[in-house]
């Protein structure tokens, strides 16, 4: 993609903020929300355990799916989610407590957004599933934040009963421009989701904290940037067993947070 074509995506106008911007309904799942569960049993409600997910991804997402399966195999009584490989359209029936994982590969960041929209429109939304997520990869450092937000908000408007989870971009262990660009994208996503009351699965923040909870950073242009901690990878980008299980715990932390928010909303409505 040429610089000027990429710039045209960056200059797309952002969609207007919604009423959610005035409410404190944002949820952010980062290291603080799932890292502490590394050696403990997740406190997940019966309702949260039944949630159904559609998860579009590529290689790092496949690592996360392996992490879900690891946890289920080792502690199935606590980590209850199962995974099921799927394609562009949902099956006739979907099962509760299942993460339907769609490994759509790496066709390019814009195609990933466009294909995700097509898949959601093709049936991957409520009532087939409760939650949908579209994860970029670390090779998508040139992705347009504004194009991403426009894609997601269009889907939210079309399917208001579906929970759309925003995601940060995975990192690498490098200390270069590309990792700086990933940090820039992620900072924009964090700020926008907080301001507009959205749900964020902050993969990058989880990856950037070592097993002791210390941030792994590098400095670029006098700014501290996050990087993938070496403890979680064997090749500098993909997740090893420790890393994938840590990030996979984010599914459980997110499910719990969503059910807690739903409970608070019900209480407020009854007042």
PEURRA-V742575 format. One record per pair of residues at least 12 apart in sequence whose C-alpha atoms are under 10 Angstrom apart, sorted by the first residue. I is the first residue (numbers start at 1). J is the second residue. If there is no record, write none. Layout:
i: {I;I}
j: {J;J}
//
This chain:
i: {1;3;6;6;6;7;7;8;8;9;9;9;9;9;9;9;10;10;10;10;10;10;11;11;11;11;12;12;12;12;12;13;13;13;14;14;14;14;14;14;14;15;15;15;15;15;15;15;16;16;16;17;17;17;17;17;18;18;18;19;19;20;20;20;20;20;20;21;21;21;21;21;21;21;22;22;22;23;23;23;24;24;24;24;24;25;25;25;25;25;25;25;25;25;25;25;26;26;26;26;26;26;26;26;26;26;26;27;27;27;27;27;27;27;27;27;27;27;27;28;28;28;28;28;28;28;28;28;28;28;28;28;28;28;29;29;29;29;29;29;29;29;29;29;29;29;29;29;29;29;30;30;30;30;30;30;30;30;30;30;30;30;30;30;30;31;31;31;31;31;31;31;31;31;31;31;31;31;31;31;32;32;32;32;33;33;33;33;33;33;33;33;34;34;34;34;34;34;34;34;34;34;35;35;35;35;35;35;35;35;35;35;35;35;36;36;36;36;36;37;37;37;37;37;38;38;38;38;38;38;40;41;41;41;41;42;42;42;42;42;42;43;43;43;43;43;44;44;44;44;44;44;44;44;44;44;45;45;45;45;45;46;46;46;47;47;47;47;47;48;48;48;48;48;48;48;48;48;48;48;49;49;49;49;49;49;49;49;49;49;50;50;50;50;50;50;50;50;51;51;51;51;51;51;51;51;51;51;51;52;52;52;52;52;52;52;52;52;52;52;52;52;52;52;52;52;52;53;53;53;53;53;53;53;53;53;53;53;53;53;53;53;53;53;53;53;53;53;54;54;54;54;54;54;54;54;54;54;54;54;54;54;54;54;54;54;54;54;55;55;55;55;55;55;55;55;55;55;55;55;55;55;55;55;56;56;56;56;56;56;56;56;56;56;56;56;56;56;56;56;56;56;56;57;57;57;57;57;57;57;57;57;57;57;57;57;58;58;58;58;58;58;58;58;58;58;58;58;59;59;59;59;59;59;59;59;59;59;60;60;60;60;60;60;60;60;60;60;60;61;61;61;61;61;61;61;61;61;61;61;61;61;61;62;62;62;62;62;62;62;63;63;63;63;63;63;63;63;63;64;64;64;64;64;64;64;64;64;64;64;64;64;64;65;65;65;65;65;65;65;65;65;65;65;66;66;66;66;66;66;66;67;67;67;67;67;67;67;67;67;67;67;68;68;68;68;68;68;68;68;68;68;68;68;68;68;69;69;69;69;69;70;70;70;70;71;71;71;71;71;78;79;79;79;79;80;80;80;81;81;81;81;81;81;82;82;82;82;82;82;83;83;83;83;83;84;84;84;84;84;85;85;85;85;85;86;86;86;86;86;86;87;87;87;87;87;87;87;88;88;88;88;88;88;88;88;88;88;88;88;89;89;89;89;89;89;89;89;90;90;90;90;90;90;90;90;91;91;91;92;93;93;94;94;94;95;95;96;96;96;98;99;99;99;99;100;100;100;101;102;102;102;104;105;106;106;106;106;108;108;108;108;108;108;109;109;109;109;109;109;109;109;109;109;109;110;110;110;110;110;110;110;112;112;112;112;112;113;113;113;113;113;113;113;113;113;113;114;114;114;115;116;116;116;116;116;116;116;117;117;117;117;117;118;120;120;120;120;121;121;121;124;125;125;125;125;125;125;125;125;126;126;126;126;126;127;127;128;129;129;129;130;130;130;130;131;131;131;131;131;131;132;132;132;132;132;133;133;133;133;133;133;133;133;134;134;134;134;134;134;134;135;135;135;135;135;135;135;135;136;136;136;136;137;137;137;137;137;137;137;138;138;138;138;138;138;138;138;138;138;139;139;139;139;139;139;139;139;140;140;140;140;140;140;141;141;141;141;141;141;141;141;141;141;141;141;141;142;142;142;142;143;143;143;143;144;145;145;145;145;145;145;145;146;146;146;148;148;149;149;149;149;152;152;152;163;163;163;164;164;164;165;165;165;165;165;165;165;166;166;166;166;166;166;166;166;167;167;167;167;167;167;167;167;167;167;168;168;168;168;168;168;168;168;168;168;168;168;168;168;169;169;169;169;169;169;169;169;169;169;169;169;170;170;170;170;170;170;170;170;170;170;170;170;170;170;171;171;171;171;171;171;171;171;171;171;171;171;171;171;172;172;172;172;172;172;172;172;172;172;172;172;172;172;173;173;173;173;173;173;173;173;173;173;173;173;173;173;173;174;174;174;174;174;174;174;175;175;175;175;175;175;175;175;176;176;176;176;177;179;179;179;179;179;179;180;180;180;180;180;180;180;180;180;181;182;182;182;182;183;183;183;183;183;184;186;186;186;186;186;187;189;190;199;199;199;200;201;201;201;201;201;202;202;203;203;203;203;204;204;204;204;205;205;205;205;206;206;206;206;206;206;206;207;207;207;207;207;207;207;207;207;207;207;207;207;208;208;208;208;208;208;208;208;209;209;209;209;209;209;209;210;210;210;210;210;210;211;211;211;211;211;211;214;215;215;215;216;216;216;217;228;229;230;231;232;232;232;232}
j: {142;142;142;143;144;142;144;144;147;110;143;144;145;146;147;148;142;143;144;145;146;147;144;145;146;147;144;145;146;147;150;146;147;150;145;146;147;148;149;150;153;146;147;149;150;151;153;154;150;153;196;153;192;195;196;197;153;196;197;196;197;193;194;195;196;197;198;192;193;194;195;196;197;198;195;196;197;195;196;197;194;195;196;197;198;193;194;195;196;197;198;199;258;261;262;265;192;193;194;195;196;197;198;199;200;258;261;165;193;194;197;198;199;200;201;254;257;258;261;165;166;167;190;193;194;197;198;199;200;201;202;253;254;257;167;199;200;201;202;203;205;206;249;250;251;252;253;254;255;257;168;200;201;202;203;204;205;206;207;208;209;247;250;253;254;202;203;204;205;206;207;208;209;210;213;215;246;247;249;250;205;206;209;213;202;206;249;250;252;253;254;257;206;246;247;248;249;250;251;252;253;254;206;207;209;210;211;212;213;246;247;249;250;253;211;212;213;246;249;246;249;250;252;253;211;242;245;246;247;249;78;75;77;78;79;78;79;249;252;253;256;78;79;252;253;256;78;79;80;252;253;254;255;256;257;259;252;255;256;259;260;97;256;259;96;97;255;256;259;96;97;252;253;254;255;256;257;258;259;260;78;79;80;81;96;97;98;252;255;256;80;81;95;96;97;98;130;255;81;95;96;97;98;99;129;130;131;255;259;81;82;83;94;95;96;97;98;99;100;125;126;127;128;129;130;131;132;81;83;94;95;96;97;98;99;100;101;124;125;126;128;129;130;131;132;133;163;251;84;86;90;98;99;100;101;102;119;120;124;125;128;129;130;131;132;133;134;164;85;86;99;100;101;102;103;104;116;124;131;132;133;134;135;165;86;87;88;100;101;102;103;104;105;112;113;115;116;119;132;133;134;135;136;101;102;103;104;105;106;112;116;133;134;135;136;137;101;102;103;104;105;106;107;112;134;135;136;137;103;104;105;106;136;137;138;237;238;239;103;135;136;137;138;170;237;238;239;240;244;101;102;103;105;134;135;136;137;170;238;239;244;247;248;101;102;103;105;238;239;244;238;239;240;241;243;244;245;247;248;203;238;239;240;241;243;244;245;246;247;248;249;250;251;82;83;84;85;99;100;101;244;245;247;248;83;239;240;241;244;245;248;239;240;241;242;243;244;245;246;247;248;249;80;81;82;83;99;244;245;246;247;248;249;250;251;252;81;82;83;245;248;241;244;245;248;244;245;246;248;249;252;248;249;251;252;97;98;252;96;97;98;99;251;252;95;96;97;98;99;100;97;98;99;100;101;98;99;100;101;102;99;100;101;102;103;99;100;101;102;103;104;100;101;102;103;104;119;124;102;103;104;115;116;118;119;120;121;122;123;124;102;118;119;120;121;122;123;124;119;120;122;123;124;125;128;129;123;124;128;128;128;129;127;128;129;128;129;128;129;130;129;129;131;132;251;124;129;132;133;116;119;134;116;137;136;137;139;140;136;137;139;140;142;143;135;136;137;139;140;141;142;143;144;147;148;140;142;143;144;147;148;151;134;135;136;140;148;134;135;136;143;147;148;149;150;151;152;147;148;151;134;132;133;134;135;151;152;155;134;151;152;154;155;155;132;155;158;159;155;158;159;162;155;158;159;160;161;162;163;164;159;160;161;162;163;161;162;162;161;162;163;161;162;163;164;161;162;163;164;165;255;162;163;164;165;166;152;163;164;165;166;167;200;201;148;152;164;165;166;167;168;165;166;167;168;169;170;201;203;167;168;169;170;168;169;170;171;182;237;238;169;170;171;172;178;179;182;204;237;238;169;170;171;172;178;179;182;237;169;170;178;181;182;185;169;170;171;177;178;179;180;181;182;183;184;185;186;178;181;182;185;169;181;182;185;185;184;185;186;187;188;189;192;185;188;189;166;189;166;189;192;193;164;165;166;198;199;258;198;199;200;193;198;199;200;201;202;254;189;190;193;198;199;200;201;202;186;189;190;193;199;200;201;202;203;204;182;183;185;186;187;188;189;190;200;201;202;203;204;205;181;182;183;184;185;186;189;201;202;203;204;205;182;183;186;202;203;204;205;206;207;208;227;228;237;238;183;186;203;204;205;207;208;226;227;228;229;236;237;238;204;207;208;226;227;228;229;230;233;235;236;237;238;239;207;208;216;217;218;226;227;228;229;230;232;233;235;236;237;218;226;227;228;229;236;237;217;218;219;220;225;226;227;228;218;219;220;227;220;218;220;225;226;227;228;218;219;220;221;223;224;225;226;227;225;204;225;226;227;204;224;225;226;227;225;202;203;204;205;226;225;202;202;254;257;258;254;247;250;251;253;254;247;250;246;247;248;250;226;227;228;247;226;227;228;247;228;229;243;246;247;249;250;226;227;228;229;230;231;232;233;239;243;244;246;247;225;226;227;228;229;230;231;232;226;227;228;229;230;231;232;228;229;230;231;232;243;229;231;232;242;243;246;229;227;228;229;228;229;230;229;243;243;243;243;244;245;246;247}
//
